[in-house]
């Protein structure tokens, strides 16, 4: 009864809107995203590539996509909470470009649910860094916000040493060249990296170029295994798929 009354009071006094679709929130205490947007997140339906997590057209003998078979990534496994489309795309954009950081806890909860096997026995999560200039412009690093909500120690051991165009503005062939050599370890990386199992965290995975470049740096530092987990994954072409009801973990404020 107290929660019902509190939600009604918030609706009456503040009229809070969903950070994604801008519709009034029916249950403001349950977070900044309405149930409609939560329930329409496009899912990534198996079979998935065992390495990069890209959907496969059928269950093959070798459960790896053509891209990973041709050029295996440096990370051991990558998974994403959903497809970079529809309401999930809008959530990522609202977080990344509009500064709606209250979306991050909900996205982290979905990542934690879908990526349980990725996070299992991991020593820490490592957010993909922004160049210090872009970090200053944006005021925060969305990958860092996502990493904080995953229930694992956060190791900020990477830095982006070279400023370049955003990956989203580049064609697939240009992304790897833009990311390669753009990342390095912090000045004094902790000794705990050696032999550790870490999970790279980012908002979107497209070609995997950024995650691959970061994984190479971590491997050179002696990390035993690098995995990756993102809020969304861009899928070039996929058959129509039913929408799934996502894990409705919410963060109360």
N, C-alpha and C positions, 0 to 999 in steps of 0.2 A: 504494500500500500504506500509506503514511504517513497519507493522508487517511482511508482506511478504518479504520485503527487509531484515529485521533483521534476520528472519529465514534462508534466503538464505545465508546471511553473516556468521551466526553461523555454518551452514552446511559446508561452504567452508573453514572456518578458523579452526574450532575445530573438525568437523566430529563427533559430539556427538552420542553415541549409546544408545539404550534402555537398561536400567539397568536390564532388565529381560532376553530378548532374544539376546541382543548384536547386533541387527540389527540397521542400521543408522536411526536416528530420522528424520521423515519428517517435523515435526513441533517442534523444540527444545524448543521454548518458552512456549509450552503448558505442559511441564513437562518431567519427566525422563522416562516415560513409553510410548511405542508406541501404536497406536490405535489398532493394531492387538491383543496385549496382553490385552489391556483394554476390548476389545469386546469378548474375549474368556474366561472370568472369569466364572467358573461353578457356576450356580445358585442353590439356595435351593428353590425348587418349593413346594408350599403348596400341601397337608396339612402338617403342622409342629406341633410338640409337643408344647402345650401352655406354658410349663415350660422351657424345655431346648432347644427348637428350632430344634430338630432332625426331619428329614423328616419321615413322616408316610406313610405306603403303601396305605392307603385309608382313607377316611373321617370316623373316628370311632364315636361311640356315646360319648365316653369319649376321648376328644382330648389331651390325654397325652400318652407318650410312655410307654412301659412296665417297663423300668428302673425307670422312675419318679413315676409310680404308686406304684412300690415296695418300693422305697426309695426316697420320695420327697426331692428335693434339698433345701438348705437354701435360695437360691435366688428366687425371685418371678417370674422372666422371664429372658430368655437369647436368644439373637439373634446374627446372624453373617452375614457378608456381602456376603459370598459365601462359597462354598464347598472347603475344603482343598485339592485341586487337580489342575492339569494343570497349567495354568498361575498364578493363585492365590497362589498356593503352591510355585512357583518359586519367586513370589514377596515377600512372607514372608521370604523365605530363603535368598533372596538377602538383605533384610532389616536386618534380625536378625544375619546372619552369615558372610555376606560380607560387612556390614557396609554402605549399600546404603541408608542412612537416607532420601534422597530426595524422596524415595518412600512413606514414611509415610503420607505426606499430601494427596496424592491421595487415599490411603487406608482409611484414616480418612473420606474423603468425601463420600466414598461408605458406610462406617459404619453409618455415619450421615443420609444418604438417606434411607438405609434399616432399620435402628434402630430408626426411628423417634418416634415410639410409646414407645420405651424403654427410650429415652432421654426426652420425654415430661414430664414436671413439675419436672424434677430432679433438685436437689439443686447443685449437683456437680458430676464430674466423678473421680473415684479413680483408678489409675493405679496399677496393680499387681506388687509388687516390686521384684527386683532381690536381691539375697544375695550380700552383699557389695563386696565380693571377685569376684563374677562373673560380677558384675557391673564394677568393676575396670578392669577386663580382657577385657570386651567387649567395655568399654568406654561410654556406654549409656544404657538406658533401653528402649527397643522397645515399651513396653506398655505405657511408659511415652510420647514418641514421638507421638503415636497414639492418646493419650488422649488430647494432646495440640490442635489438629486440630478439635475437636468436638464442639467448641463453647460454652462450659460450664466451670465454674470454676473447676480447677484441685486441688483436695485435696490429698496431698501425706501423708496419715495418717497411712499407713501400712509399716511394715518392715518384711523382711524374717530373722528370728533369727537363723535358723538352716540351715546349708549348707548340701545339699544332692545331689544325682544324678539328672540330668535333667529329667523332666517328660517324655520327648520324648524317653528316653532310657529304660523306664520301661513298663512292661505289665500292662494291665488295672487293674488287681487286686492289683498291687503294688502301683499304683498312689495315691490312697486314703491314704494308710498308710504313704507314703512319704510326702504328703501334710498336713496331719492332725497334728496340733500343730507346724507347721513350720512357721506360721505367727503370728504376734502380732501387737498391736498398737504401734505407736511411743511413746517415753517417756512421752510426754505431749500432748495427743490428744486434739484437740479443742473441746470446749463445744458445738459448732454448730453441732456436730455429732448427738447429742440427738434429736430424732424426725425428722431427715433429710431423704430425699430420695436420694440415691446415686446409681451410675452405675459403676460397676467394669469393667475395660478395660484390655484386654489382646490380644495377637496376634492370638492364636489358642485355641479353645476349643476341647478337645477330650472326656474324660469321665466326665469332669466338676469337677474333684477332687480339682484342685487349686482354682477355683472360689468358690466352696462350702466351702473350708477351710477359705478363706478370708471373705466370707459372714457371717460365724459363728462368727468371731472376731468382725466384724462391728455390728452385732446384739447384741452381749454382751456389746458393747459400747453404746447401746441405739438407733441405727439407726432404723428408722421406717420401711423402705423398701429398700431391696438391689436387684438391677437388674444387668444384665451382658450384655456386648456387645463386640464382638471380630471381628477381621478381617476375620477369617476363622473358619470353623467347620469341624472336621474330621467326615466323615460318613462311617460307617463300610461297609454297603452294600446298594446300592440304584439302582433302575432301570435307564436305560438310559434316560437322560433328555436333552431337547434342551438348547443350550446356550442362555443366554439372553444378550442383549446389556445393559451393566451397566450404571448407572448414570454418565455421562461424566463430572463431576465437575473437573475442573483442577485448579491448583495453579500456577500462573505466578511468575516467579522469576525475 
